[in-house]
Amino acid sequence: MSVVSRIRSLQLKSLSSNIQAVSYVQIIPQRGISYDHLPVPPPAKIQLKPPPNEKGHFQYERYWSRDKRYKPQVNSDTIYRFFFHNLEHDYELWPVIFLFSVSCSLVLIIAYYTTRHIEIWFDRSTKTPPWDWSRVRDKYWKLPHKCYDPYGYSHQRLFIMEKLQDKLLRLLVREELVISMEIFKNII
């Protein structure tokens, strides 16, 4: 007798029969969830007979590993199981894998951080380097200088230096590169 027919056959007159009906109703979804995937398929009902003149083991079963109705798949059949099916048993490899993943992530973080520095010249389409004052004037204080700067001392604008660099840039553009002590006195 199935669960649904048991529920239908209950006469809901007393409190205990109501509780039984509710418990049966709760069992139905749990059974559907737990038996959604069968663990291993049953053996084939029809087996091939081995040839009479052959010796040895002869048994034919269909390959059920990629059938979605059955879980789990055979080890090493899917990509995930190919890489990770031994990890649940080889727990001594867990620290090595953890250290490898931490070191790889640190290398990626350091590579990202170092490419943000001003000294790296990726874009060679312009003739002016990235550290030229004409390109850096509006963003030099935003670029990373140190790995650890909790108070932001390296991310402050230096107005005296900006003034000096602007004057030097104007002199460079005018091609007045005669550097003498008098020019430095006028700049400051």
URSULMO-V918383 format. One line per field, one symbol per residue. phi: phi as a letter, one per 40 degrees, with the letter a starting at -180 (. if undefined). burial: I if it has 24 or more other ideal C-beta (glycine too) atoms within 12 Angstrom, else O. A space follows every 10 residues. Layout:
phi->???
burial->???
//
This chain:
phi->.ccccccccc ccbbcccccc cccccccdcc ccccbcbcca cccccbbccc ccccbhcbab bccccccccb bcccdgcbcc cccbcccccc cccdcccccc cccccccccc cccccccccc bccccbcccc cccccbdcac ccccbbcbbc cgccbbcbcc cccccccccc ccccgbbcca cccccccc
burial->OOOOOOOOOO OOOOOOOOOO IOOIOOOOOO OOOOOOOOOO OOOOOOOOOO OOOOOOOOOO OOOOOOOOOO OOOOOOOOOO OOOOOOOOOO OOOOOOOOOO OOOOOOOOOO OOOOOOOOOO OOOOOOOOOI OOIOOOIOOI OOIIOOOOOO OOOOOOOOOO OOOOIOOIOO OOOOOOOOOO OOOOOOOO
//
